[in-house]
Amino acid sequence: MQTIGAEINGVDTEFVIRQYSNSLFVLITQTGKTKNCIHIEKVSQGPADDQGFAPSEVVYKCTVKFGPDSLEDLAAVQYLSERVGFPDNTVLSICLTDHSPSTLTALVEILLKNKVW
């Protein structure tokens, strides 16, 4: 299990990343609390081209399993998934006070720097 602390745009942000044999759990909080649990799964990599190569674009489905169903949180998780490339069967808990593009970019950088999957 990894725990990481960072200051993003003046806000203390904590991360917990835990890899299991068949899944990944990521907690990102700017309040010291959890808010929701969102299941992330890869639903498509698209069809192969005429030479048999799959496209690089992966489509993720993000579903709130419990907690508030916030559009801001779902958009943030979708953004993170597309840029970080979470493995199938990832559960992410996110509690942000700042959903700005600069915050999301910083989150991506920290997750990629501490990638365990």
PLY file of the C-alpha trace (Angstrom):
ply
format ascii 1.0
element vertex 117
property float x
property float y
property float z
element edge 116
property int vertex1
property int vertex2
end_header
0.00 0.00 0.00
1.27 3.44 -0.91
0.29 6.63 0.87
1.23 9.93 -0.72
0.70 13.50 0.38
0.95 16.55 -1.86
-0.12 20.16 -1.94
-2.12 20.91 -5.07
-3.10 24.51 -5.73
-2.69 25.25 -2.03
-4.86 22.31 -0.91
-3.42 19.33 1.01
-4.22 16.21 -0.99
-3.78 12.64 0.20
-3.58 9.46 -1.87
-3.82 5.82 -0.88
-3.05 3.27 -3.59
-3.49 -0.44 -2.91
-2.94 -3.15 -5.50
-4.73 -6.46 -4.95
-4.31 -9.62 -7.00
-7.42 -8.90 -9.08
-8.18 -5.21 -8.50
-6.86 -1.78 -7.62
-8.11 0.62 -4.94
-7.28 4.33 -5.13
-8.36 6.94 -2.59
-7.87 10.64 -3.34
-9.03 13.13 -0.73
-8.63 16.84 -0.07
-10.80 16.73 3.06
-9.38 13.75 4.95
-12.67 11.91 4.34
-14.09 9.51 1.80
-17.14 10.52 -0.19
-18.00 7.79 -2.66
-16.76 4.61 -4.31
-16.68 4.54 -8.07
-16.04 1.33 -10.01
-13.96 1.77 -13.17
-13.92 -0.83 -15.90
-12.59 -0.95 -19.44
-15.54 -1.61 -21.70
-13.91 -1.35 -25.11
-10.65 -0.86 -26.88
-12.50 -0.57 -30.17
-12.29 -2.90 -33.16
-9.00 -3.90 -34.71
-8.01 -2.15 -37.91
-7.60 -3.96 -41.24
-4.07 -5.07 -40.24
-5.21 -6.53 -36.90
-3.92 -3.73 -34.68
-6.18 -2.52 -31.89
-6.57 1.25 -31.53
-4.86 2.98 -28.62
-8.10 4.54 -27.35
-9.67 2.76 -24.40
-13.22 3.47 -23.26
-13.91 3.43 -19.52
-17.23 2.99 -17.74
-17.42 4.70 -14.34
-20.24 3.66 -12.00
-20.95 5.01 -8.52
-21.34 1.99 -6.23
-22.12 3.99 -3.09
-22.07 7.58 -1.95
-23.31 10.69 -3.72
-23.59 10.56 -7.49
-21.81 13.84 -8.31
-21.34 14.80 -11.96
-18.13 16.65 -11.04
-16.70 13.52 -9.40
-17.71 11.26 -12.29
-16.18 13.67 -14.82
-12.97 13.83 -12.75
-12.76 10.03 -12.50
-13.39 9.67 -16.25
-10.63 12.21 -16.94
-8.20 10.44 -14.61
-9.04 7.02 -16.08
-8.39 8.15 -19.64
-5.05 9.73 -18.81
-3.69 7.33 -16.19
-4.95 4.07 -17.71
-6.36 2.36 -14.66
-6.59 -1.42 -15.00
-9.93 -3.16 -15.28
-11.70 -3.62 -11.96
-10.45 -0.45 -10.26
-12.32 1.16 -7.36
-11.65 4.84 -6.79
-12.86 6.97 -3.91
-12.55 10.68 -4.61
-13.31 13.66 -2.38
-12.11 16.90 -3.95
-12.76 20.48 -2.96
-11.18 21.69 -6.21
-12.14 20.12 -9.56
-10.21 22.63 -11.68
-8.25 21.51 -14.76
-4.95 22.35 -13.05
-5.88 20.15 -10.07
-6.86 17.25 -12.32
-3.61 17.60 -14.27
-1.63 17.52 -11.02
-3.55 14.42 -9.88
-2.65 12.67 -13.15
1.03 13.55 -12.73
1.12 12.21 -9.17
-0.74 9.01 -10.06
1.58 8.31 -13.02
4.65 9.00 -10.88
3.41 6.48 -8.27
1.89 3.92 -10.64
1.91 0.37 -9.20
-0.26 -1.35 -11.81
0 1
1 2
2 3
3 4
4 5
5 6
6 7
7 8
8 9
9 10
10 11
11 12
12 13
13 14
14 15
15 16
16 17
17 18
18 19
19 20
20 21
21 22
22 23
23 24
24 25
25 26
26 27
27 28
28 29
29 30
30 31
31 32
32 33
33 34
34 35
35 36
36 37
37 38
38 39
39 40
40 41
41 42
42 43
43 44
44 45
45 46
46 47
47 48
48 49
49 50
50 51
51 52
52 53
53 54
54 55
55 56
56 57
57 58
58 59
59 60
60 61
61 62
62 63
63 64
64 65
65 66
66 67
67 68
68 69
69 70
70 71
71 72
72 73
73 74
74 75
75 76
76 77
77 78
78 79
79 80
80 81
81 82
82 83
83 84
84 85
85 86
86 87
87 88
88 89
89 90
90 91
91 92
92 93
93 94
94 95
95 96
96 97
97 98
98 99
99 100
100 101
101 102
102 103
103 104
104 105
105 106
106 107
107 108
108 109
109 110
110 111
111 112
112 113
113 114
114 115
115 116
